[in-house]
Amino acid sequence: MTETPHKTDQVIPIPTNKEKFFLEYLMIKKPIFNSILRQLNNGQEIPNKPPILNEMPMRVLAQLLYYNNEFKTLPDTQRSKAVFDYEIKQKIMDKLEISEDNLNAYFSQLRKIRILDGKIINPHFIVYPEDLTFEVLFKFNINEE
């Protein structure tokens, strides 16, 4: 019996569109958020705050990342103003079918866990897909214990 060689790399193609990409990206990276958030808080757990994103704050963040990407050619300060402009907030509310109060509550949750700093998205969470392709590489360093 011939043994089948095991492939060491796995590529999982994910068909998507420009807007859905950001939510799918966040969903894939969700298990890593706790580690990133701990680093942002000097290795400390955030008391009384969720270490990871729940569904709706993640959807709001995905929309913010989408619009951040749409305005990527603007300088940082102008891009932040554009992303948090009332017209864009209205588009987000319409897309997610939420009220302005809900949107503001989700912004507040994102600020509490340091994904947002005022109207600035933490650079650890910003992603710019180029050339209609984006790859995430996970590298496992396996200890021989």
Buried (B, 14 or more C-beta within 10 A) or exposed (E): EEEEEEEEEEEEEEEBEEBEBBBBBBBEBEEEBBEBBBEBBEEEEBEEEBBBBEEBBBBBBBBBBBBBBBBEEBEEEEBBEBBBBEEBBEBBBEBBEBEEEBBEBBBEBBBBBBBBEEBBBBEEBEBEBEEEEBEEEEEEEEEEE
